[in-house]
Amino acid sequence: MTGRSAVPEVIWARPERAGRGPRAAYSRADIAAAAVRIADTDGLDAVSMRHVATELGCGTMSLYNYVPRKEDLYELMVDAISGEHEPWEPTGDWRADMLRVAHQTRALMHRHPWLPRLMSPVYGFSPNALRYLEHCLVCLDPLDASYGTKMELIAMLNAVVTTYVGNELATAERTRSLPWSEEQEQAMRTAYLGSRIATGAYPRMAAAFTQDAGPIDLEAVFERTLGRVLDAFEPKG
């Protein structure tokens, strides 16, 4: 295809439009916005070079002058969403600021449910991602740790949020596909579990459910999980 390269390259190091000819009709922001609209409406699997070209009103081959590969299109999309992170003046409390980052990321992923599928460290150094990382490092200035450790903290927090939101989205998708309500299924599964516990074959599980019968507060679990990640980076002694 036009504009494809046989060697590795970074989309951000390329000119906005490859080849000669008329002045570029679209910017990368235009292309990313079109792809994001498609993904938000119809899901990530609906994003294709042809679909994006149709959304923009251009030919598919013309689009390859701007974006040589579908993987580059994905990178443009991730960068566009990274730009939705809203920086703020750090408070001086690195834990509170990183918790705020985590909650902002979670909200952003729910706004764009396809995003967890594209999360990759390969896309971590696009223009908006770099601004996001720099903001996180500013928030972590009060933490007495090396920059390598701080980058690990950011990566770990992002991984926890991505995994948690991925599970939330998968559960919600499954629930929508069921011919019964979530409450009905929960009642059925609880009854079955209770019958298994009552056999006496699972004494520790029985003790666990006696100690905390539920229901599980998923928001509290999310907060505790984030807190435990941050605990691991607290200076010792």
Solvent accessible surface area in square Angstrom, and as a share of the most:
residue,aa,sasa,rsa
1,M,126,0.56
2,T,69,0.40
3,G,25,0.24
4,R,117,0.43
5,S,47,0.31
6,A,112,0.87
7,V,102,0.59
8,P,135,0.85
9,E,65,0.29
10,V,85,0.49
11,I,1,0.01
12,W,60,0.21
13,A,89,0.69
14,R,32,0.12
15,P,88,0.55
16,E,78,0.35
17,R,56,0.21
18,A,19,0.15
19,G,66,0.63
20,R,237,0.86
21,G,59,0.57
22,P,108,0.68
23,R,231,0.84
24,A,44,0.34
25,A,76,0.59
26,Y,50,0.19
27,S,43,0.27
28,R,25,0.09
29,A,74,0.57
30,D,62,0.32
31,I,0,0.00
32,A,4,0.03
33,A,41,0.32
34,A,0,0.00
35,A,0,0.00
36,V,16,0.09
37,R,119,0.43
38,I,6,0.03
39,A,3,0.03
40,D,62,0.32
41,T,108,0.63
42,D,89,0.46
43,G,30,0.28
44,L,9,0.04
45,D,119,0.61
46,A,29,0.23
47,V,0,0.00
48,S,41,0.26
49,M,13,0.06
50,R,181,0.66
51,H,66,0.29
52,V,0,0.00
53,A,1,0.01
54,T,99,0.58
55,E,76,0.34
56,L,32,0.16
57,G,66,0.63
58,C,29,0.18
59,G,42,0.40
60,T,41,0.24
61,M,102,0.46
62,S,51,0.33
63,L,0,0.00
64,Y,18,0.07
65,N,26,0.13
66,Y,9,0.04
67,V,0,0.00
68,P,1,0.00
69,R,92,0.34
70,K,72,0.30
71,E,87,0.39
72,D,3,0.02
73,L,0,0.00
74,Y,38,0.15
75,E,20,0.09
76,L,4,0.02
77,M,0,0.00
78,V,10,0.06
79,D,12,0.06
80,A,34,0.26
81,I,3,0.01
82,S,19,0.12
83,G,42,0.40
84,E,59,0.27
85,H,31,0.14
86,E,123,0.55
87,P,99,0.62
88,W,32,0.11
89,E,150,0.67
90,P,35,0.22
91,T,94,0.55
92,G,48,0.46
93,D,72,0.38
94,W,24,0.09
95,R,61,0.22
96,A,47,0.37
97,D,2,0.01
98,M,1,0.00
99,L,46,0.23
100,R,124,0.45
101,V,5,0.03
102,A,2,0.01
103,H,68,0.30
104,Q,42,0.19
105,T,6,0.03
106,R,26,0.09
107,A,53,0.41
108,L,4,0.02
109,M,0,0.00
110,H,77,0.35
111,R,131,0.48
112,H,12,0.05
113,P,66,0.42
114,W,10,0.03
115,L,7,0.03
116,P,22,0.14
117,R,157,0.57
118,L,15,0.08
119,M,73,0.33
120,S,40,0.26
121,P,117,0.74
122,V,114,0.65
123,Y,28,0.11
124,G,20,0.19
125,F,128,0.54
126,S,0,0.00
127,P,51,0.32
128,N,31,0.16
129,A,8,0.06
130,L,87,0.43
131,R,151,0.55
132,Y,26,0.10
133,L,24,0.12
134,E,104,0.47
135,H,27,0.12
136,C,0,0.00
137,L,31,0.15
138,V,61,0.35
139,C,0,0.00
140,L,0,0.00
141,D,89,0.46
142,P,70,0.44
143,L,5,0.03
144,D,125,0.65
145,A,36,0.28
146,S,69,0.45
147,Y,138,0.52
148,G,46,0.44
149,T,47,0.27
150,K,11,0.05
151,M,68,0.30
152,E,104,0.47
153,L,0,0.00
154,I,4,0.02
155,A,62,0.48
156,M,87,0.39
157,L,4,0.02
158,N,30,0.15
159,A,57,0.44
160,V,31,0.18
161,V,1,0.00
162,T,25,0.15
163,T,85,0.49
164,Y,34,0.13
165,V,0,0.00
166,G,26,0.25
167,N,92,0.47
168,E,41,0.19
169,L,36,0.18
170,A,62,0.48
171,T,78,0.45
172,A,41,0.32
173,E,99,0.44
174,R,111,0.40
175,T,37,0.22
176,R,170,0.62
177,S,85,0.55
178,L,37,0.18
179,P,115,0.72
180,W,113,0.40
181,S,46,0.30
182,E,95,0.43
183,E,127,0.57
184,Q,109,0.48
185,E,15,0.07
186,Q,114,0.50
187,A,66,0.51
188,M,100,0.45
189,R,128,0.47
190,T,78,0.45
191,A,69,0.53
192,Y,137,0.52
193,L,68,0.34
194,G,39,0.38
195,S,50,0.32
196,R,101,0.37
197,I,28,0.14
198,A,86,0.67
199,T,78,0.45
200,G,55,0.53
201,A,68,0.53
202,Y,105,0.40
203,P,79,0.50
204,R,198,0.72
205,M,90,0.40
206,A,31,0.24
207,A,62,0.48
208,A,52,0.40
209,F,79,0.33
210,T,118,0.69
211,Q,164,0.73
212,D,103,0.53
213,A,90,0.70
214,G,37,0.36
215,P,136,0.86
216,I,129,0.65
217,D,86,0.45
218,L,108,0.54
219,E,95,0.43
220,A,32,0.25
221,V,43,0.25
222,F,1,0.00
223,E,75,0.34
224,R,119,0.44
225,T,43,0.25
226,L,0,0.00
227,G,15,0.15
228,R,158,0.58
229,V,16,0.09
230,L,0,0.00
231,D,71,0.37
232,A,69,0.54
233,F,26,0.11
234,E,60,0.27
235,P,74,0.46
236,K,162,0.69
237,G,129,1.24
